[in-house]
Amino acid sequence: MATLGWIGRLCLAAATVSLSIVVTPPAVGAPTVKGDATAWAEIVTALKKQRTVSYRAKSTTGPTDNTPGITEFVPPSTKHTIVPGLLESFSVGSKYWVRAIGDKWDCSLTANGPLVGANVWDQQGEVNAKRIPALVIGGIPTRGYGYTFTGTVKGRTVTGNEKLYVAVQTGLPRRAVVEEKLTFDFYDYGAKIPIAPPCS
Protein backbone atom coordinates (compact mmCIF):
# COMPACT_ATOMS: atom_id res chain seq x y z
CA MET A 1 0.00 0.00 0.00
CA ALA A 2 1.41 3.39 -0.96
CA THR A 3 1.19 6.46 1.21
CA LEU A 4 -0.23 9.48 -0.61
CA GLY A 5 0.96 12.95 0.37
CA TRP A 6 -1.37 14.59 -2.08
CA ILE A 7 0.22 17.98 -1.74
CA GLY A 8 3.66 16.96 -0.73
CA ARG A 9 4.70 13.90 -2.68
CA LEU A 10 5.98 15.72 -5.76
CA CYS A 11 8.34 17.72 -3.61
CA LEU A 12 9.75 14.58 -2.04
CA ALA A 13 10.38 12.57 -5.20
CA ALA A 14 10.03 13.01 -8.93
CA ALA A 15 8.48 9.61 -9.39
CA THR A 16 5.40 10.18 -7.59
CA VAL A 17 3.39 18.31 -3.45
CA SER A 18 -2.12 17.76 -1.39
CA LEU A 19 -4.82 17.37 -2.48
CA SER A 20 -4.83 20.92 -3.67
CA ILE A 21 -2.39 21.04 -6.55
CA VAL A 22 -2.83 20.43 -10.23
CA VAL A 23 -3.35 17.40 -12.51
CA THR A 24 -7.08 16.65 -12.62
CA PRO A 25 -8.01 13.15 -13.81
CA PRO A 26 -11.60 12.25 -14.64
CA ALA A 27 -13.83 11.70 -11.63
CA VAL A 28 -14.13 8.03 -10.77
CA GLY A 29 -16.42 8.26 -7.78
CA ALA A 30 -16.55 9.94 -4.41
CA PRO A 31 -15.26 8.84 -1.04
CA THR A 32 -17.51 7.69 1.75
CA VAL A 33 -17.38 10.40 4.42
CA LYS A 34 -16.99 9.54 8.07
CA GLY A 35 -16.52 11.85 11.00
CA ASP A 36 -17.60 15.47 10.50
CA ALA A 37 -19.36 15.66 7.12
CA THR A 38 -19.78 19.43 7.40
CA ALA A 39 -16.06 19.86 7.97
CA TRP A 40 -15.34 17.73 4.89
CA ALA A 41 -17.71 19.85 2.79
CA GLU A 42 -15.85 22.99 3.94
CA ILE A 43 -12.50 21.40 3.08
CA VAL A 44 -13.66 20.52 -0.43
CA THR A 45 -15.08 24.02 -0.95
CA ALA A 46 -11.73 25.58 0.01
CA LEU A 47 -9.71 23.25 -2.21
CA LYS A 48 -11.99 23.74 -5.20
CA LYS A 49 -11.77 27.52 -4.75
CA GLN A 50 -7.97 27.26 -4.64
CA ARG A 51 -7.99 25.60 -8.06
CA THR A 52 -9.52 28.75 -9.58
CA VAL A 53 -6.75 31.24 -8.68
CA SER A 54 -3.01 31.52 -9.13
CA TYR A 55 -0.79 31.19 -6.07
CA ARG A 56 2.62 30.28 -4.75
CA ALA A 57 3.46 27.82 -1.99
CA LYS A 58 6.56 27.48 0.16
CA SER A 59 7.28 23.95 1.36
CA THR A 60 9.41 23.01 4.35
CA THR A 61 10.14 19.70 6.03
CA GLY A 62 10.70 21.02 9.54
CA PRO A 63 11.96 23.93 11.64
CA THR A 64 15.55 23.47 10.44
CA ASP A 65 14.69 23.49 6.73
CA ASN A 66 16.36 26.70 5.57
CA THR A 67 15.97 26.09 1.84
CA PRO A 68 12.24 25.79 1.21
CA GLY A 69 10.83 24.43 -1.99
CA ILE A 70 8.66 26.71 -4.10
CA THR A 71 5.58 25.76 -6.10
CA GLU A 72 3.78 28.13 -8.48
CA PHE A 73 0.32 27.38 -9.81
CA VAL A 74 -1.72 29.02 -12.59
CA PRO A 75 -5.25 27.77 -13.30
CA PRO A 76 -6.54 25.65 -14.72
CA SER A 77 -3.64 23.19 -14.55
CA THR A 78 -0.14 24.68 -14.89
CA LYS A 79 2.42 24.17 -12.15
CA HIS A 80 6.13 24.79 -11.62
CA THR A 81 7.98 23.29 -8.64
CA ILE A 82 11.57 23.69 -7.48
CA VAL A 83 13.01 21.58 -4.67
CA PRO A 84 16.44 23.15 -3.98
CA GLY A 85 19.30 20.77 -4.61
CA LEU A 86 16.97 18.03 -5.81
CA LEU A 87 14.60 18.60 -8.71
CA GLU A 88 12.60 20.98 -10.86
CA SER A 89 9.34 20.06 -12.54
CA PHE A 90 6.59 21.48 -14.72
CA SER A 91 3.13 20.11 -15.33
CA VAL A 92 0.48 21.33 -17.77
CA GLY A 93 -2.67 19.28 -17.73
CA SER A 94 -1.54 15.66 -17.96
CA LYS A 95 1.91 16.51 -19.34
CA TYR A 96 4.78 16.40 -16.90
CA TRP A 97 8.50 17.19 -17.13
CA VAL A 98 11.08 16.72 -14.41
CA ARG A 99 14.84 17.04 -14.13
CA ALA A 100 17.48 16.86 -11.44
CA ILE A 101 18.77 20.30 -10.52
CA GLY A 102 21.64 21.16 -12.86
CA ASP A 103 20.69 18.64 -15.55
CA LYS A 104 19.28 19.52 -18.97
CA TRP A 105 15.62 18.96 -19.77
CA ASP A 106 14.86 15.81 -21.75
CA CYS A 107 11.71 16.74 -23.64
CA SER A 108 11.10 13.15 -24.66
CA LEU A 109 10.26 12.34 -21.03
CA THR A 110 6.72 13.65 -21.07
CA ALA A 111 4.10 11.50 -19.46
CA ASN A 112 1.03 11.60 -17.31
CA GLY A 113 1.41 13.83 -14.31
CA PRO A 114 2.35 12.30 -10.97
CA LEU A 115 -0.07 10.49 -8.73
CA VAL A 116 -0.29 13.50 -6.52
CA GLY A 117 -2.60 15.71 -8.54
CA ALA A 118 -5.75 13.66 -8.17
CA ASN A 119 -8.79 15.32 -6.62
CA VAL A 120 -9.36 13.37 -3.44
CA TRP A 121 -13.04 14.35 -3.42
CA ASP A 122 -13.50 12.53 -6.75
CA GLN A 123 -11.85 9.27 -5.69
CA GLN A 124 -13.39 6.07 -4.45
CA GLY A 125 -12.49 5.26 -0.89
CA GLU A 126 -13.09 6.59 2.59
CA VAL A 127 -12.34 9.96 4.14
CA ASN A 128 -12.53 10.76 7.83
CA ALA A 129 -12.69 14.50 8.55
CA LYS A 130 -12.64 16.53 11.74
CA ARG A 131 -12.07 20.04 13.03
CA ILE A 132 -8.78 20.84 14.75
CA PRO A 133 -7.66 23.91 16.70
CA ALA A 134 -7.40 27.04 14.56
CA LEU A 135 -4.14 28.91 14.08
CA VAL A 136 -3.21 32.51 13.30
CA ILE A 137 -0.63 32.19 10.51
CA GLY A 138 1.27 35.31 9.50
CA GLY A 139 -1.38 37.42 11.19
CA ILE A 140 -4.17 35.65 9.28
CA PRO A 141 -6.87 33.85 11.33
CA THR A 142 -7.67 30.40 9.99
CA ARG A 143 -10.02 27.48 10.57
CA GLY A 144 -8.34 24.14 11.17
CA TYR A 145 -9.27 20.77 9.69
CA GLY A 146 -7.77 17.32 9.71
CA TYR A 147 -8.59 14.38 7.49
CA THR A 148 -7.37 10.97 6.44
CA PHE A 149 -8.04 9.25 3.12
CA THR A 150 -7.91 5.58 2.20
CA GLY A 151 -8.87 4.43 -1.26
CA THR A 152 -7.92 4.18 -4.91
CA VAL A 153 -6.35 7.00 -6.92
CA LYS A 154 -5.37 6.43 -10.55
CA GLY A 155 -5.67 2.72 -10.00
CA ARG A 156 -3.42 2.60 -6.95
CA THR A 157 -4.37 1.94 -3.34
CA VAL A 158 -3.29 4.88 -1.23
CA THR A 159 -3.55 6.23 2.28
CA GLY A 160 -2.71 9.67 3.60
CA ASN A 161 -3.46 12.31 6.16
CA GLU A 162 -3.38 16.08 6.06
CA LYS A 163 -4.09 19.09 8.21
CA LEU A 164 -5.52 22.08 6.37
CA TYR A 165 -5.78 25.64 7.65
CA VAL A 166 -8.19 27.85 5.70
CA ALA A 167 -8.15 31.65 5.96
CA VAL A 168 -11.35 32.88 7.59
CA GLN A 169 -11.57 36.03 5.45
CA THR A 170 -10.91 34.53 2.01
CA GLY A 171 -11.91 30.88 2.34
CA LEU A 172 -8.61 29.87 0.71
CA PRO A 173 -6.05 27.46 2.15
CA ARG A 174 -3.27 29.18 4.07
CA ARG A 175 -1.33 26.11 5.20
CA ALA A 176 -1.33 22.36 4.65
CA VAL A 177 0.64 19.85 6.70
CA VAL A 178 1.08 16.50 4.96
CA GLU A 179 1.78 13.32 6.92
CA GLU A 180 2.94 15.48 9.87
CA LYS A 181 6.18 16.03 7.95
CA LEU A 182 5.83 18.45 5.07
CA THR A 183 4.33 21.93 5.46
CA PHE A 184 3.04 24.08 2.61
CA ASP A 185 2.34 27.78 3.21
CA PHE A 186 0.25 29.36 0.45
CA TYR A 187 0.60 33.01 -0.58
CA ASP A 188 0.45 35.43 -3.53
CA TYR A 189 -3.13 34.45 -4.35
CA GLY A 190 -4.24 36.12 -7.57
CA ALA A 191 -0.72 37.16 -8.57
CA LYS A 192 0.33 37.22 -12.21
CA ILE A 193 2.73 34.29 -12.38
CA PRO A 194 4.54 33.63 -15.66
CA ILE A 195 5.26 29.91 -16.10
CA ALA A 196 7.06 28.79 -19.24
CA PRO A 197 7.37 24.98 -19.48
CA PRO A 198 10.68 23.78 -20.96
CA CYS A 199 9.02 21.69 -23.65
CA SER A 200 6.03 22.46 -25.83
C-alpha positions as a printed Julia matrix, in Angstrom:
200×3 Matrix{Float64}:
   0.0    0.0     0.0
   1.41   3.39   -0.96
   1.19   6.46    1.21
  -0.23   9.48   -0.61
   0.96  12.95    0.37
  -1.37  14.59   -2.08
   0.22  17.98   -1.74
   3.66  16.96   -0.73
   4.7   13.9    -2.68
   5.98  15.72   -5.76
   8.34  17.72   -3.61
   9.75  14.58   -2.04
  10.38  12.57   -5.2
  10.03  13.01   -8.93
   8.48   9.61   -9.39
   5.4   10.18   -7.59
   3.39  18.31   -3.45
  -2.12  17.76   -1.39
  -4.82  17.37   -2.48
  -4.83  20.92   -3.67
  -2.39  21.04   -6.55
  -2.83  20.43  -10.23
  -3.35  17.4   -12.51
  -7.08  16.65  -12.62
  -8.01  13.15  -13.81
 -11.6   12.25  -14.64
 -13.83  11.7   -11.63
 -14.13   8.03  -10.77
 -16.42   8.26   -7.78
 -16.55   9.94   -4.41
 -15.26   8.84   -1.04
 -17.51   7.69    1.75
 -17.38  10.4     4.42
 -16.99   9.54    8.07
 -16.52  11.85   11.0
 -17.6   15.47   10.5
 -19.36  15.66    7.12
 -19.78  19.43    7.4
 -16.06  19.86    7.97
 -15.34  17.73    4.89
 -17.71  19.85    2.79
 -15.85  22.99    3.94
 -12.5   21.4     3.08
 -13.66  20.52   -0.43
 -15.08  24.02   -0.95
 -11.73  25.58    0.01
  -9.71  23.25   -2.21
 -11.99  23.74   -5.2
 -11.77  27.52   -4.75
  -7.97  27.26   -4.64
  -7.99  25.6    -8.06
  -9.52  28.75   -9.58
  -6.75  31.24   -8.68
  -3.01  31.52   -9.13
  -0.79  31.19   -6.07
   2.62  30.28   -4.75
   3.46  27.82   -1.99
   6.56  27.48    0.16
   7.28  23.95    1.36
   9.41  23.01    4.35
  10.14  19.7     6.03
  10.7   21.02    9.54
  11.96  23.93   11.64
  15.55  23.47   10.44
  14.69  23.49    6.73
  16.36  26.7     5.57
  15.97  26.09    1.84
  12.24  25.79    1.21
  10.83  24.43   -1.99
   8.66  26.71   -4.1
   5.58  25.76   -6.1
   3.78  28.13   -8.48
   0.32  27.38   -9.81
  -1.72  29.02  -12.59
  -5.25  27.77  -13.3
  -6.54  25.65  -14.72
  -3.64  23.19  -14.55
  -0.14  24.68  -14.89
   2.42  24.17  -12.15
   6.13  24.79  -11.62
   7.98  23.29   -8.64
  11.57  23.69   -7.48
  13.01  21.58   -4.67
  16.44  23.15   -3.98
  19.3   20.77   -4.61
  16.97  18.03   -5.81
  14.6   18.6    -8.71
  12.6   20.98  -10.86
   9.34  20.06  -12.54
   6.59  21.48  -14.72
   3.13  20.11  -15.33
   0.48  21.33  -17.77
  -2.67  19.28  -17.73
  -1.54  15.66  -17.96
   1.91  16.51  -19.34
   4.78  16.4   -16.9
   8.5   17.19  -17.13
  11.08  16.72  -14.41
  14.84  17.04  -14.13
  17.48  16.86  -11.44
  18.77  20.3   -10.52
  21.64  21.16  -12.86
  20.69  18.64  -15.55
  19.28  19.52  -18.97
  15.62  18.96  -19.77
  14.86  15.81  -21.75
  11.71  16.74  -23.64
  11.1   13.15  -24.66
  10.26  12.34  -21.03
   6.72  13.65  -21.07
   4.1   11.5   -19.46
   1.03  11.6   -17.31
   1.41  13.83  -14.31
   2.35  12.3   -10.97
  -0.07  10.49   -8.73
  -0.29  13.5    -6.52
  -2.6   15.71   -8.54
  -5.75  13.66   -8.17
  -8.79  15.32   -6.62
  -9.36  13.37   -3.44
 -13.04  14.35   -3.42
 -13.5   12.53   -6.75
 -11.85   9.27   -5.69
 -13.39   6.07   -4.45
 -12.49   5.26   -0.89
 -13.09   6.59    2.59
 -12.34   9.96    4.14
 -12.53  10.76    7.83
 -12.69  14.5     8.55
 -12.64  16.53   11.74
 -12.07  20.04   13.03
  -8.78  20.84   14.75
  -7.66  23.91   16.7
  -7.4   27.04   14.56
  -4.14  28.91   14.08
  -3.21  32.51   13.3
  -0.63  32.19   10.51
   1.27  35.31    9.5
  -1.38  37.42   11.19
  -4.17  35.65    9.28
  -6.87  33.85   11.33
  -7.67  30.4     9.99
 -10.02  27.48   10.57
  -8.34  24.14   11.17
  -9.27  20.77    9.69
  -7.77  17.32    9.71
  -8.59  14.38    7.49
  -7.37  10.97    6.44
  -8.04   9.25    3.12
  -7.91   5.58    2.2
  -8.87   4.43   -1.26
  -7.92   4.18   -4.91
  -6.35   7.0    -6.92
  -5.37   6.43  -10.55
  -5.67   2.72  -10.0
  -3.42   2.6    -6.95
  -4.37   1.94   -3.34
  -3.29   4.88   -1.23
  -3.55   6.23    2.28
  -2.71   9.67    3.6
  -3.46  12.31    6.16
  -3.38  16.08    6.06
  -4.09  19.09    8.21
  -5.52  22.08    6.37
  -5.78  25.64    7.65
  -8.19  27.85    5.7
  -8.15  31.65    5.96
 -11.35  32.88    7.59
 -11.57  36.03    5.45
 -10.91  34.53    2.01
 -11.91  30.88    2.34
  -8.61  29.87    0.71
  -6.05  27.46    2.15
  -3.27  29.18    4.07
  -1.33  26.11    5.2
  -1.33  22.36    4.65
   0.64  19.85    6.7
   1.08  16.5     4.96
   1.78  13.32    6.92
   2.94  15.48    9.87
   6.18  16.03    7.95
   5.83  18.45    5.07
   4.33  21.93    5.46
   3.04  24.08    2.61
   2.34  27.78    3.21
   0.25  29.36    0.45
   0.6   33.01   -0.58
   0.45  35.43   -3.53
  -3.13  34.45   -4.35
  -4.24  36.12   -7.57
  -0.72  37.16   -8.57
   0.33  37.22  -12.21
   2.73  34.29  -12.38
   4.54  33.63  -15.66
   5.26  29.91  -16.1
   7.06  28.79  -19.24
   7.37  24.98  -19.48
  10.68  23.78  -20.96
   9.02  21.69  -23.65
   6.03  22.46  -25.83
